[in-house]
């Protein structure tokens, strides 16, 4: 059965306190940086000009520019499994503050990214849960201990002139979040154990070799967690930066490229792009992509489970870009996918399961005044 997003947190071993099994610690803090990220829409350069008013779009915001942006993604998913229809709706809204710094020596823009608010609402089979980092009452939510370490954290990204994120800053983000999470655990230990708290904390640290190793183990957990792990934050960053072609564009221009569809994994589908509006201040780019049923399935691992996804469908994207700076002023992406998904465990043929899935995914990016 397809893992329902949101309910997975109930099965994830969180605390590093004695109440749960130990987490495997990392040997070193020198974790690899993720590969450079090209945002969700990646234009290719097979361009057909139709008018003569050309402009060169480049990501070149002025140092000192500050802007809050909100990224909201709603997933409506239906599963037909064993003759039973299961429905789930998940909405996640993340507000970030972007602060442009002096550029790098190679011309890449430098942005400080601060996560200021996270809101989540999940509904499935008559059950519902909500979390809002700005509401104290939300701290009782099952997801609070997962999201709260990230709220208020700041990390730095570098973005090329074509909108490619060449430095993600995720190592510093997840290290700071892990330190927050361990501090929260230790505060709880002190509340529950009084005078014995220091001894309990020391025993907990020794399970990992030291407190530093305990922090690194938590960092690894956070990076791999399915709701706000590295893959999810990379998607978030990709939604905040518009990819820009290296050649000049003009009104009514079209070109071929790819759209990255955010389903259970990132899936690239062929797309056609067009400039639908170009004035002195703003450029509007639209793209339409499709994935046919004849395409080979995506096969990937989730822990020990092999998942084969054979989803097909379409995705439409609208980007509103500042013509002078390449700054993304707004984005809408609408995706509809359907098809079978199979899951199997290694060496256990009788554990193979299949379900028919329909996914309706809508992402919006907008400035917050």
N, C-alpha and C positions, 0 to 999 in steps of 0.2 A: 504494500500500500504506500502511496506517496506520502512522505513526511509532511504534515501540515505545518506550515511556517507559523511560529509562535508557540505551538504546543511543544516543540522540540526543547524549549528552555526548561520544561518540567523534568526532562530526563537527563539534563546536562549536569555533571558533578561540579559544583561551584566552589564551595569554601575549601580553603586549605587547612582548616581547623581539624582537630582530632575527630569530629563528628562524621567525617567523610573519608573515603579512601585517599591515600596520598596521590599527588600529581607528579608525574615524571618531570624532574627539573632539567633545565638546559645546562650544558657544560660551559657555555660562554655567552656573553651579551652581544657578541659580534654577529648578530643575525643578518641575513642577506636582505638588502633593500629590494622591494618588488621592482620588476621591470618598468621602464617608463610607460606611462599610461597615455594612450590616445583616447580622448573623450568618446562618449557614446556614439557620435556620428562621425564617420571617417571618410571625407570626400576623396575620391581618386582624381586624377588630373586629365582624363579624357574629356576635354572641354570644347563645346561648340558655341562660339560667340554669335549673337544675332543682332547686336547694336554696337554703337561705337563709344558710349560713355563708360569707360573703364575705370576701375578703382582697385587698389591693392589693399586687401584686408590684412592687417597684422595685429597681433596681440601686443599692445604697447601702452598699457595704462600708466598714468603719471604717478610717481611716488607721492604718497599722502592721500590718495583716493581711498575712501572708506565706504563700504556698502554692505548692508545686511541682506542676505538672500535666503529664501525658504525653498527647500526641495521637498515635494510631497509626492509619494507614490502610493497608489491604491491598487491592490490585487484582489480581484474577484475570481475565485477558483471553484470549479465543480468537478468532483471525481465520481465516476461510476465504477463501483468496486463491489463484486459479489452480488450484483443486482440491486445494490443500495446506493442512492445518490447522496453524496456528502458535499456540503457547501461551506465555504469559508470566505470571509472578507477581512483583509488586513490593510490598514492605512498607517503609514509612517510619514511623519513630517519632521524635518530637521532644519533648524535655523542656524546659519553660520554668519559670523562677521568676517568680512574680507578686508584686509588692510595692506595696501600696496607699499612695499619698501623700495629702496634703491635697487636697480637691476644688477644682475650678475655681469662679470667681465665679458661673457660671450653674448650679452644682450638679452638673456632670458629674464623675464619678469620675476620678481620675488614677492610672494604674498604670504602674510601671516593669516592662518585660518583658525578661527576660534569657534567652537561649538557652544552656542548659547542656549539652545532649547531643543529637546527631543519630545515629540508627542507620538504615541502609538495607541491604536485601537484595533482589537482583534475580536472577531465574532465567528463562532462555529457551532453548529448544531445546538442552538439555544444557549450556548455559553458565551460570555463576553468578558473582556478585560481591557482596561484603559490605563495608560500611564502618561503623565505630563510632568516633566522635570521641574516646571515652575510651580506645581501644586504640592504642598507638603503632604496632603492626604494621599497622593499617588505613591508615596514611599512604601506603602503596604502591598503594592502590586508585585506579582511574582517576577516581573521583569525589571523592577527598580534596581536591584543589585547588579544587574547586567549593564543597564544604560547609564546609571548615575556616575560611574567613574570617568566617563567621557565628557560630561557637562562641565563647561568652564575651561577645558583644555585647549591649548593653542599649539599649533605646529606650523611648519614653514614648507611651502611648495615652490618649485621653480617651473616656469611655463615658457616654452619657446615662442617665437614670433608666429608660428603656425598653430598654436594652441595645443601643443603636445606637453603633457606634464612630465618633465624630465627628472624631477626629484619630488617624491611623494611626501617625505617627512613622516611616514607612518611609524618608523622605528621609535622616534621620540614621542609620538602620540601614545602608542601602546605601552611604552615604558612608564610614562606618567600615569596612565590609567591603571596599570598594574600596581604602582605605588599607592594610588588612591584606594584601590580595592583591598590591599593588605592592611593599610591603615584602618579602614573600616572594620576589617576582621579583628584587628587587635583592640580597637575601641570596644567592640562587642565582648571580646574576651574579658576585658577589664570590668565591664558592666556586670557580667555574669559571675565572675570569680573573685572579685574584691582583692584581698591581700595576696591571694594565690595567683593572680593574673600574670605577673612577670614570669613565674616559673612555667605556667602553661604556654605563654608565648615563646619562651626559650625552647621548650620541648617541641613545639610546632616548627620552629626554625630548624631544629636539629634533624627533623625528618627529611629536610631538603639539603642539609649540609650547612646552611647559613641562611640568614634572612635575605641576602642578595640572591641566592639560588631560589628561594621561595618566591621572590618577586619575579624572577625570570620564568619560573614555572607558570605563574599566573598570567604573565605577559603572553606566553604561548597559548594558553587557554583562550584569552581574549582575542588573539589574532585568528584563531580557528573557529570561534563561535559563529553559528550560522546566521545570526541576525544583525550583528554589527562588527563582524570580523573584517579582515583585510579586504576580502573581495567586495564586501558591501560598501566599505568606505571608499575604495577605489571607484566604484560606480557613482557614489555621491560626488566625488571630485570631478568625474567625467561629465556629470550633469551641470556643473558650475562653469565649465570652460567650453567655449565654442571652438570646434576644429575649423581651421581656415586654410583654403587652398593656397598653394605657393605661387600660382599664376594670377594675374589680374582677372577680375570678374566684371560683368556688366549685366544690366537688366535683361531678363528673359534668357539668360545663359543656362545651359543644361550640361550635366556631366554624370558619369557613372561612378559609383562608390559602394560603400557598405554601411548598413545600420546595425548597431549592436543592440540586440533585443535582450532585455533583462528578465529572464525567466528563472528557472532553478539554477541555471548557469548562464553566462554570457554567450549568446549565439549571434554570429555575424550573418546577415542576410544581404544579398545584392540589392542595390537601390539606385534610383534615378533622382538626381538633385536638380533643383532649378531656383534661380533668383527671381522671386515673384514681386519684389518691390525694392527700389534703390533710390533714396533721396539724399539730401545733403547730410543728414544725421544718422539714418538708420538703413540697414540692409536686412531684408527678410528672405530666408532660405527655407525651402520646403523640400522634403524627401519622402519618397514612397518606396518601400521595400517589401519583398515577398519571399517566403520559403515554401517550396512546393513539397508535395507528399513524396515525390521521387528522390528527394535529397537523402543521402545516407544519414542514419541516426547519429546522435551525439552519445558517446559512451564515456562515463566518468565514475569516479569512486566517491562514496560518502562513507568514511570510516572503512569497514570491511565489506560494505554493500556495493555491488556493481549496478549502476543505473543506466538503462538504455532509454534515451528520450527521442521519440520520433514525432515531435511536434511540427506542425505546419501552420502557416497563416501569414499575416501581414502586419506591417508597422508603418505609421506615418509620423513624421517629425516636422515641427515648425520651430525655427530658430530666429530670434530677433537680436541683431548684433549692432553695436555702435560702430558706425562706419569709420570714425577717426581712430578709435582705440582698440577695436576688436573685442570690447567688453560684452559679455552676454547679458542682454537686458531682459530676456524671457525665453522660455522654452516650453513646448508641449509635445509629448510623445504618447501615441495611442497604439497599443498592440493587442491583437487578438490571435490566440494560438489554440490549436486543438489537436489531439492525437493520442496514441497509446504511450504509456511509460511502464517499463518493466524493471523489477528489482530482483536481485538474486544474491545469495551468499556463496562464497567459494566452497566447492566440494559438497554443496547441499542442493541438488537439483530440485528436491521436493519443496524447497523454500521459495522458489521463483513465484512472484506475484505480478499481476498486470492490472492496470487500471486505465480507463479512458478519461482524459483530462481536457477541460476547457479553461483557458486562462484569459482574462480580460484585464490588461494592465494599463494604467494611466499615470504618467509622470508629468508634473508641472513644476517649473522653476520661475520664481517671481521675486522682485525686490521687496524688501520690507522697509517701509518709511518710518 
